[in-house]
Amino acid sequence: MLQRAGIALPEAGPSGEIAWLQALIDGLCELSSRDALTGALNRRSFELALDRELDRVARSGESALLLLLDLDHFKRVNDLHGHPVGDRVLQTVAQTLQQAVRPMDTVARIGGEEFALILPNCPPAFGEAVAERVRARLASRSLPLPGGDSLRITVSVGGAYAPAWVRSAARYWLARADAQLYRAKAEGRNRSCFEPSSLQPALARVSPDERALLFGTPPSAPPTARPGAAAE
Ligand SMILES: Nc1nc2c(ncn2[C@@H]2O[C@H](COP(=O)(O)OP(=O)(O)OP(=O)(O)O)[C@@H](O)[C@H]2O)c(=O)[nH]1
């Protein structure tokens, strides 16, 4: 199982038993953190990474950007070309995202045709350019089909920054990015949308509930999912 996933174990032997067991544990951890189809981080690991990043931003005051990406009209790809082609599209998207970002960034598949990028230390002045570069790179790829045709895909992107110096909760960060993704879909797809105040000081950007967390009063109610959002 590990070998099929490209994870190698050292030779087992009396002196190397502990190293072998450690490699086995590391390999199993690696395997359980990844999405089997694309090799990107899975939803559970993404949520852990999001919590870690939020914690870091609260302590360091650095800017971190969350991008949510959803393939446009992906159902049509499956319907027209079949699931195996749809699967290859998802693999190509994951590979392209991995190539488009820095090694320190997180690439995750968080739903059927939804991906997420966590970009630590990404100043607000650069965020929209990064999102646009990723979107354009995906739009420029073409996937060869059996029979000589090729397929192009586009994504809609929603971006939001973690509020610096604020001990917030990941669900609020996710909900803000998701609202922008919803806007990108509603405005015509194949585009990226950001919170309008993304260049304003950090505290001006936090929601009333995040403000409540900051000042120690309980938040009102969890954010509601956007209309039509898939249940996880
Ligand atoms: N091939 C393949 N398809 C998947 C996988 N997971 C989810 N899907 C498909 O993704 C499609 C998602 O369709 P919708 O939610 O209607 O979204 P959409 O067609 O991309 O439309 P918009 O998001 O509104 O642009 C469905 O057809 C799912 O079957 C997968 O692992 N492999």
The ligand as a MOL file (V3000), in Angstrom:
LIG
                    3D

  0  0  0     0  0            999 V3000
M  V30 BEGIN CTAB
M  V30 COUNTS 32 34 0 0 0
M  V30 BEGIN ATOM
M  V30 1 N -14.6800 12.5510 -11.9440 0
M  V30 2 C -14.9580 12.9470 -10.7110 0
M  V30 3 N -16.0000 13.7670 -10.5010 0
M  V30 4 C -16.2590 14.1760 -9.2430 0
M  V30 5 C -15.4770 13.7750 -8.1490 0
M  V30 6 N -15.9790 14.3580 -7.0310 0
M  V30 7 C -17.0430 15.1040 -7.4270 0
M  V30 8 N -17.2120 15.0110 -8.7570 0
M  V30 9 C -18.2400 15.6280 -9.6070 0
M  V30 10 O -18.1750 17.0250 -9.5350 0
M  V30 11 C -19.4170 17.5250 -10.0670 0
M  V30 12 C -19.7890 18.7780 -9.3060 0
M  V30 13 O -20.8940 19.3230 -9.9500 0
M  V30 14 P -21.6380 20.6130 -9.4280 0
M  V30 15 O -21.5660 20.6760 -7.9160 0
M  V30 16 O -22.9810 20.6080 -10.0720 0
M  V30 17 O -20.7700 21.8430 -9.9060 0
M  V30 18 P -20.3280 22.2900 -11.3700 0
M  V30 19 O -20.9200 21.4780 -12.4570 0
M  V30 20 O -18.8140 22.3810 -11.3270 0
M  V30 21 O -20.9530 23.7460 -11.4620 0
M  V30 22 P -20.4440 25.1000 -10.8260 0
M  V30 23 O -19.5970 24.7660 -9.6070 0
M  V30 24 O -21.6960 25.8220 -10.4440 0
M  V30 25 O -19.6630 25.8220 -11.8740 0
M  V30 26 C -20.4340 16.4030 -9.9260 0
M  V30 27 O -20.7700 15.9380 -11.2260 0
M  V30 28 C -19.6580 15.3040 -9.1800 0
M  V30 29 O -20.0140 14.0030 -9.5820 0
M  V30 30 C -14.3870 12.8770 -8.4020 0
M  V30 31 O -13.6390 12.4680 -7.5030 0
M  V30 32 N -14.1720 12.5030 -9.6860 0
M  V30 END ATOM
M  V30 BEGIN BOND
M  V30 1 1 1 2
M  V30 2 2 2 3
M  V30 3 1 2 32
M  V30 4 1 3 4
M  V30 5 2 4 5
M  V30 6 1 4 8
M  V30 7 1 5 6
M  V30 8 1 5 30
M  V30 9 2 6 7
M  V30 10 1 7 8
M  V30 11 1 8 9
M  V30 12 1 9 10
M  V30 13 1 9 28
M  V30 14 1 10 11
M  V30 15 1 11 12
M  V30 16 1 11 26
M  V30 17 1 12 13
M  V30 18 1 13 14
M  V30 19 2 14 15
M  V30 20 1 14 16
M  V30 21 1 14 17
M  V30 22 1 17 18
M  V30 23 2 18 19
M  V30 24 1 18 20
M  V30 25 1 18 21
M  V30 26 1 21 22
M  V30 27 2 22 23
M  V30 28 1 22 24
M  V30 29 1 22 25
M  V30 30 1 26 27
M  V30 31 1 26 28
M  V30 32 1 28 29
M  V30 33 2 30 31
M  V30 34 1 30 32
M  V30 END BOND
M  V30 END CTAB
M  END
